[in-house]
Amino acid sequence: MNATPEVHKPQQSEIVVLTGMSGAGRTTAAHALEDMGWYVVDNLPPQMLQTLTDLVARTPEALPKLSVGVDIRSRGLFPALRESLEAMRAAGLNYRVVFLDADDDVLVRRFEQGRRPHPLQGDGRIVDGIDAERVLMAELKDTAEIVMDTSRFNVHELAAAVHEVFSDEGPITLRLNVMSFGFKYGLPVDANYVADVRFVPNPHWIPELRPHTGQDPDVRDYVLAAGGTREFIEHYVAALAPVFEGYRRERKHYATIAVGCTGGKHRSVAIAEEIARRLTGFRDVRVSVVHRDLGRE
């Protein structure tokens, strides 16, 4: 009796919809994905997205990794994109929306350096175009699985960040970025969760600790020994466990946890390092640490 031949189901394609604010680095991100072996279609009219993804669904082995760039220049962007995303979800396609953002002053500087107008500024200023775009893109940013703040990246650093998020190295299913920051410099635009640790006594007021940072052992020990600090970290990390399981179910692969104090030098740095250390014990998780405002005065 002949054995029934085994039928292999084709592997599902991975699709990234790459979008964001004009000037935030979408072209650089697209080039980074292309260098990693992704098939990249840039500035695709969203009306054509469903046609392309239908083709991918029928022959996933032809385009196992597809990145599609869409931006504000596309007419009818939001209704057409929403319809295409809903169709992709109904078809069970594995896709993620990645939104690139940056601070307004950074975007203005990039447009000025490139000597080109913002696509929405018309007869006004660059900042007028940015303001208009923020209003139009707010809904898309809110629904994105990944939001990347490129304000402090040069092109090489952005490419490296994209590689970190999309590299395929074994069973890592969730990449966590733990970021310390200073509230006086503003909230991180790409934070999924924000922890305020200004309840901890500030080493800034201890003369021998003031010149150092939260990476210094004396500062770290002072912060972690303060009343309530370790209890906060323990309960905060425990509360994140069901969140991460939910992210896996919803196919969300990247998250930023921001930890803030006043200046981003002492308390937030020490506590972010400790939170990151504990998160490395979670299943199939890769953790990186960024100290956004360390070194700023």
C-alpha positions as CSV (number, residue, x, y, z in Angstrom):
1,M,0.0,0.0,0.0
2,N,1.5,3.3,-1.1
3,A,1.8,6.0,1.6
4,T,-0.1,9.2,1.0
5,P,2.4,11.9,0.0
6,E,2.8,14.6,2.6
7,V,1.4,17.9,1.4
8,H,3.3,21.0,2.6
9,K,1.3,24.1,3.0
10,P,3.2,27.1,1.6
11,Q,4.6,29.5,4.2
12,Q,2.6,32.6,4.7
13,S,4.1,35.9,3.5
14,E,5.1,38.6,6.0
15,I,3.8,42.0,4.9
16,V,4.8,45.4,6.3
17,V,2.9,48.6,5.5
18,L,5.5,51.3,5.9
19,T,4.1,54.8,6.5
20,G,4.5,57.9,8.7
21,M,5.2,61.6,8.7
22,S,6.9,63.1,5.7
23,G,10.6,63.5,6.5
24,A,10.6,60.9,9.2
25,G,12.8,58.5,7.2
26,R,10.5,56.2,5.4
27,T,12.8,55.9,2.4
28,T,15.8,55.0,4.6
29,A,13.7,52.4,6.4
30,A,12.6,51.0,3.0
31,H,16.2,50.7,1.8
32,A,17.2,49.0,5.1
33,L,14.4,46.4,4.5
34,E,15.5,45.9,0.9
35,D,19.1,45.3,2.1
36,M,17.7,42.6,4.4
37,G,16.1,40.8,1.5
38,W,12.6,42.2,1.5
39,Y,10.8,43.0,-1.7
40,V,10.0,46.7,-1.4
41,V,7.3,48.7,-3.3
42,D,7.5,52.4,-2.4
43,N,4.8,55.0,-2.7
44,L,2.2,52.5,-3.8
45,P,-1.3,54.0,-4.3
46,P,-3.3,52.4,-1.5
47,Q,-6.0,51.5,-4.1
48,M,-3.5,49.0,-5.5
49,L,-2.5,47.5,-2.1
50,Q,-5.3,44.9,-2.1
51,T,-4.5,43.8,-5.6
52,L,-0.9,43.2,-4.7
53,T,-1.7,41.4,-1.4
54,D,-4.2,39.2,-3.2
55,L,-1.4,38.1,-5.4
56,V,0.8,37.5,-2.4
57,A,-1.9,35.4,-0.7
58,R,-2.1,33.1,-3.8
59,T,1.6,32.7,-4.2
60,P,3.3,33.4,-0.8
61,E,6.5,31.6,-1.8
62,A,7.1,34.2,-4.5
63,L,7.2,37.2,-2.1
64,P,7.8,35.8,1.4
65,K,8.7,39.3,2.8
66,L,6.9,42.3,1.3
67,S,7.2,45.9,2.3
68,V,4.7,48.5,0.9
69,G,5.3,52.2,1.4
70,V,2.4,54.6,1.4
71,D,2.3,58.3,2.4
72,I,0.2,61.4,2.5
73,R,0.8,62.2,-1.2
74,S,-1.5,59.3,-2.2
75,R,-5.0,60.5,-3.0
76,G,-7.7,58.9,-1.0
77,L,-5.1,57.4,1.3
78,F,-7.2,56.7,4.3
79,P,-10.4,55.2,3.0
80,A,-8.5,53.0,0.5
81,L,-5.9,52.0,3.0
82,R,-8.5,51.1,5.6
83,E,-10.4,49.0,3.1
84,S,-7.3,47.2,2.0
85,L,-6.2,46.5,5.6
86,E,-9.6,45.1,6.5
87,A,-9.5,42.8,3.5
88,M,-6.0,41.6,4.5
89,R,-7.2,41.0,8.0
90,A,-10.2,39.0,6.7
91,A,-8.0,36.9,4.5
92,G,-5.8,36.1,7.5
93,L,-2.7,37.7,6.0
94,N,0.3,38.4,8.4
95,Y,0.8,42.1,8.2
96,R,2.0,45.0,10.3
97,V,1.7,48.7,10.0
98,V,4.9,50.6,10.8
99,F,4.6,54.3,11.5
100,L,7.7,56.5,11.5
101,D,7.5,59.8,13.4
102,A,9.8,62.6,14.6
103,D,9.7,65.8,16.5
104,D,8.4,68.9,14.6
105,D,11.6,70.8,14.9
106,V,13.5,67.8,13.5
107,L,11.1,67.5,10.5
108,V,11.4,71.2,9.8
109,R,15.2,71.0,9.9
110,R,15.2,68.0,7.5
111,F,13.0,69.7,5.0
112,E,15.2,72.9,5.2
113,Q,18.4,70.9,4.7
114,G,16.8,69.1,1.7
115,R,15.6,72.4,0.3
116,R,12.2,71.0,-0.5
117,P,8.7,71.9,0.6
118,H,6.4,69.8,2.7
119,P,3.8,68.1,0.5
120,L,0.9,69.8,2.4
121,Q,2.4,73.3,3.1
122,G,1.0,74.9,0.0
123,D,1.7,78.7,0.2
124,G,2.3,78.4,4.0
125,R,5.3,77.4,6.1
126,I,6.8,74.0,6.5
127,V,5.4,73.8,10.0
128,D,1.9,74.4,8.6
129,G,2.3,71.4,6.4
130,I,3.5,69.3,9.3
131,D,0.6,70.4,11.5
132,A,-1.9,69.5,8.7
133,E,-0.3,66.1,8.2
134,R,-0.3,65.3,11.9
135,V,-4.1,65.8,12.0
136,L,-4.6,63.6,8.9
137,M,-2.2,60.8,10.1
138,A,-3.4,60.6,13.7
139,E,-5.8,57.7,13.2
140,L,-3.2,55.7,11.2
141,K,-0.6,56.3,13.9
142,D,-3.0,55.1,16.6
143,T,-3.6,51.8,14.8
144,A,0.0,51.1,13.9
145,E,1.6,48.0,15.5
146,I,5.0,49.7,15.5
147,V,5.7,53.4,16.0
148,M,9.4,54.4,15.6
149,D,10.6,57.8,16.7
150,T,13.5,58.8,14.4
151,S,14.2,62.2,15.9
152,R,17.7,61.3,17.2
153,F,18.7,58.9,14.4
154,N,20.9,59.6,11.5
155,V,20.4,57.5,8.4
156,H,22.8,54.8,9.6
157,E,21.2,54.6,13.1
158,L,17.7,54.3,11.6
159,A,18.8,51.5,9.3
160,A,20.3,49.7,12.3
161,A,17.1,50.2,14.3
162,V,15.0,48.8,11.4
163,H,17.4,45.8,11.2
164,E,17.0,45.2,14.9
165,V,13.2,45.2,14.7
166,F,12.9,43.0,11.6
167,S,15.9,40.7,11.9
168,D,15.0,37.0,12.0
169,E,17.2,35.2,14.5
170,G,15.4,32.2,15.9
171,P,12.3,32.1,18.1
172,I,12.3,35.7,19.3
173,T,8.6,36.7,19.0
174,L,8.7,40.0,20.9
175,R,11.3,42.8,20.8
176,L,11.1,45.2,23.8
177,N,12.8,48.6,23.9
178,V,13.1,49.9,27.4
179,M,13.8,53.7,27.2
180,S,14.7,56.1,30.0
181,F,13.8,59.7,29.5
182,G,13.3,63.1,31.2
183,F,9.9,64.5,31.4
184,K,11.3,68.0,31.0
185,Y,12.3,67.0,27.4
186,G,8.9,65.7,26.5
187,L,7.2,62.3,26.3
188,P,8.6,59.7,23.8
189,V,6.2,59.7,20.9
190,D,6.7,55.9,20.3
191,A,6.1,54.7,23.9
192,N,3.5,52.0,24.4
193,Y,3.7,52.3,28.2
194,V,5.0,55.1,30.3
195,A,6.2,54.7,33.9
196,D,6.7,57.8,36.0
197,V,9.4,57.2,38.6
198,R,9.5,60.7,40.0
199,F,8.2,59.3,43.3
200,V,11.7,58.0,44.0
201,P,14.1,60.4,46.0
202,N,16.2,62.3,43.5
203,P,20.0,61.7,43.6
204,H,20.4,65.1,42.1
205,W,20.1,66.6,45.6
206,I,22.9,64.4,46.9
207,P,26.1,66.3,46.1
208,E,28.4,63.3,45.7
209,L,25.8,61.6,43.4
210,R,24.8,64.6,41.3
211,P,27.6,64.4,38.7
212,H,27.0,60.7,38.1
213,T,24.3,58.8,36.2
214,G,21.9,55.9,36.9
215,Q,24.5,53.6,35.4
216,D,26.9,54.4,38.2
217,P,26.8,51.7,40.9
218,D,26.5,54.3,43.7
219,V,23.5,56.0,42.0
220,R,21.9,52.7,41.1
221,D,22.2,51.4,44.6
222,Y,20.7,54.6,46.1
223,V,17.8,54.5,43.7
224,L,17.0,50.8,44.1
225,A,17.3,51.0,47.9
226,A,14.8,53.8,48.2
227,G,11.5,52.9,49.8
228,G,9.0,51.4,47.3
229,T,11.3,51.2,44.3
230,R,11.9,47.5,44.2
231,E,8.2,46.9,45.0
232,F,7.2,49.1,42.1
233,I,9.6,47.3,39.7
234,E,8.4,43.9,40.8
235,H,4.7,44.7,40.4
236,Y,5.2,46.7,37.1
237,V,7.1,43.8,35.5
238,A,4.5,41.3,36.7
239,A,1.7,43.5,35.2
240,L,3.4,43.4,31.8
241,A,3.3,39.6,31.5
242,P,-0.3,39.3,30.3
243,V,0.3,42.3,28.0
244,F,3.1,40.5,26.3
245,E,1.0,37.4,25.8
246,G,-1.7,39.5,24.3
247,Y,0.8,41.1,22.0
248,R,1.8,37.6,20.7
249,R,-1.9,36.7,20.1
250,E,-2.4,39.9,18.2
251,R,0.9,39.5,16.2
252,K,2.4,42.6,17.7
253,H,6.2,42.1,17.7
254,Y,7.7,45.3,19.0
255,A,6.9,47.5,22.0
256,T,8.6,50.5,23.8
257,I,8.4,50.8,27.6
258,A,9.4,54.3,28.6
259,V,10.6,55.1,32.2
260,G,10.7,58.8,33.1
261,C,12.1,61.0,35.8
262,T,12.7,64.8,35.7
263,G,15.9,65.0,33.7
264,G,16.4,61.4,32.5
265,K,19.8,61.1,34.2
266,H,19.5,59.3,37.5
267,R,16.3,57.6,38.6
268,S,14.8,56.6,35.2
269,V,18.2,55.3,34.0
270,A,18.7,53.0,37.0
271,I,15.1,51.7,37.0
272,A,15.0,51.2,33.2
273,E,18.2,49.1,33.5
274,E,16.6,47.0,36.3
275,I,13.3,46.6,34.5
276,A,15.2,45.5,31.3
277,R,17.2,43.0,33.4
278,R,14.1,41.4,34.7
279,L,12.3,41.3,31.3
280,T,15.1,39.3,29.8
281,G,13.7,36.3,31.8
282,F,10.5,36.4,29.8
283,R,9.9,33.7,27.1
284,D,11.0,34.5,23.5
285,V,11.7,38.1,24.3
286,R,14.7,40.3,23.2
287,V,15.3,43.4,25.3
288,S,17.3,46.5,24.4
289,V,17.8,49.6,26.5
290,V,18.0,53.2,25.3
291,H,18.7,56.2,27.5
292,R,17.2,59.0,25.4
293,D,18.2,62.0,27.4
294,L,21.4,60.8,29.1
295,G,24.1,63.5,28.7
296,R,21.6,66.3,28.1
297,E,21.7,69.4,30.3
